[in-house]
Amino acid sequence: MKNLFPSESCKETQLNAFNPQSWLQVERGKLSKFSSQSSSSIESLIKVPEPPILPFFKPVDYVEVLAQIHEELESCPPQERSNLYLLQFQVFRGLGEVKLMRRSLRSAWQRASTVQEKLIFGAWLKYEKQGEELIADLLASCGKCAQEFGPIDIASQLPADSNTSSNEAVVMNGNEILKTVIFRIGDEKIVCDRQKIAGLSAPFHAMLNGCFTESLQEDIDLSENNISPSGMRAIHEFCMTGSLGEVPPDLLLEILIFGNKFCCERLKDACGRKLASLVSSRDDAVELIDYALEENSPVLAASCLQVFLHELPDCLNDNRVLEILSDANRQQRSIMVGPASFSLYCFLSEVAMALDPRSDTTACFLERLVESAESSRQRLLACHQLGCVRLLRKEYDEAEQLFEAALKAGHVYSVAGLVRLGYLKGHKLWSYDKLSSVISSFTPLGWMYQERSLYCEGDKRWEDLEKATELDPTLTYPYMYRAASLMRKQNVQAALAEINQVLGFKLALECLELRFCFYLAVENYEAAFCDVQAILTLSPDYRMFEGRVAASQLRMLVREHVESWTTADCWLQLYDRWSSVDDIGSLSVIYQMLESDAAKGVLYFRQSLLLLRLNCPEAAMRSLQLARQHASNEHERLVYEGWILYDTGHCEEGLRKAEESIGLKRSFEAFFLKAYALADSSQDPSCSSTVVSLLEDALKCPSDRLRKGQALNNLGSVYVDCGKLELAADCYINALKIRHTRAHQGLARVHFLKNDKTAAYLEMTKLIEKARNNASAYEKRSEYCERELTKADLEMVTRLDPLRVYPYRYRAAVLMDSHKEKEAIAELSRAIAFKADLHLLHLRAAFHEHIGDVLGALRDCRAALSVDPNHQEMLELHSRVNSHEP
């Protein structure tokens, strides 16, 4: 989200535009020396921008909010469920939980109570899955995602107006009612059934059967009512048959206007449905939505809106669409989306912020969001988001009012916006005191100390940032600030160690950028080149130095000062870095190889594997699609298509692609894919022999040692699961012979299963010594040693990767066994504060139950079921605890 919402620097007036040429002369060898740089130049190179005020819902106790949402979902009316799932989405968005966000959106879509909600959340899910549009032809073959969120038939799902009944005929003045009426329009006369026309609406009934003069007339002049003879004939046909038949669009619009004027709801509804079926393009929608809003036709309005939403974000470049969506008043919004106005503008503002958070469009959509808010929770979110945008746009007075409104509604995080504004107005001490008050009034969170650090100096600032990291190690700013401070003091190794600490568990682009600057400053151009290539792999359009310089431009400048590698050199470098589990280094080498004439399909595929390992699924899918695009032959392309299908949840179709590929040519990758997908998807124990056979077939096919090592490692795992430990050991040893370093972990498991715990421990120690990224190795080694060593290893895991949850659970369990219940719960709470993890919440719920805290247990159960609604053990615990609720 860094690029989505840039920071608003408190020291903005001191910023100087960064000129890369001052650091990197294009002529080889003319790079400035670190020691000779002026302090201001060094400052501009390694400047750390202040953390942005994020436009997210960030409750002080997200567990409590999730629990409340879950409780409300259990008892609320159906029409309120989508709004609750949207709120749940916003909580997960604030936590950065992308998969949980999408699941909440899907739930909102599934539980939609109106067709308008269905189309809004369907379009939102389609927008979230934009990358999958490139592979729609593959997904369509399994009939799932490709069409799942496609356009819906609005007219068939919006019920026809059944409230308007035909008005009964009456007897007036004792005379028999006339059976016909002649409507005169210009020179033409249209004979109509009087009572059928009277049944169209109350006004017509009053005119033809009531006290008006026309009730006694057989001939009535309608020339001044903007209806043509053809239109009147079509209306009479509708009265007689209940259908409009084949009426041209222009005439339908004429009848729609006439029907609205005379309150003919059934006629108007029929017109709207006919016109809705004709909406097939953006131009159609733009032309017709004005009529829909003016003549109050929800079916037509929703059909037009659907076209706009399914063309996001492109249609926001169309001023006609922007005007319609931005200028719609409350009544028009009600016609378009019924009660779903808040959901609509939540979606639109999300899209607009991703394009440009400072734009007038973003501000306008958020203004509509504030207007649409009905509950206090909706209001605090809308006010906070608009406040963030006003702050970026330097509209400080408006931002202050909005942050105050959000804070008053209960959004404590909005205080960060208020104090930032206070500082900009010169009230630094007030900002510090305000945050101190928040820290003392609520359970402290990492962001509170991070924000307060901006308003103090020296040791106080350092202490606040240390506390911020202790409470929330996922915050990148504290690491970056400390690293930059150390670098300014020319303590290079300490600075690199600090930034490497966060990069060890969170591949944040801003941290890679800062490390790139460090390497540049000390003239380690090879390392700088490596980092900038990793950045471009993750984000090809990334811009550095607060968006002023394209990363690709900096790469070209640095390239002039590093040694060129041949293709053979690149393969050797890749082999070395892959073997030492240096994933960032491996990414960089592959990026460089892609510039050569080497087979690009294979390289993009390797890139996707690394990105998955680095927990970058979107970038991995992009690389996999590029692998498919650059496949050198049909059987290779089928393999990549199989992986795409498998990674998007279509395992059977992935297997089918593997089989098609094998049918064309027996290749390592096709056999490996089939074995991998089969082992992961089949619950039948007998399939192990098939997986073994497939991996053996793969190993017989040509491939490089990197992939063969992986196959041997996988084969060893299957043998272990089958209890064939000697065969497993052979596989792992053979994998290690070709430097597949991760095989140490498999071999350690074999030693452990043979009751040789010491050998297992030593095997894992070898992996720790070889691997660049070794948090998982420490965690695995902890299983093979005594309690004190286990505790030491798990402390190391938490230092290296605080997002791994097993160490917290282990320490909490040990404390619980020692009857230190409060300390055990505190250990879990420490991690839960920054990570919404099912297992942590489950264990804390069990601890609460154990000590008799029924409400605490129930709260954690409900929050955990928000994370995974179908977790069986959690459902059982929730049921048990719920039965004890007072």
Summary of the structure (lengths in Angstrom):
residues: 886
radius of gyration: 33.0
end to end distance: 42.8
largest distance: 110.7
contacts: 2941
relative contact order: 0.06
helix: 69%
strand: 3%
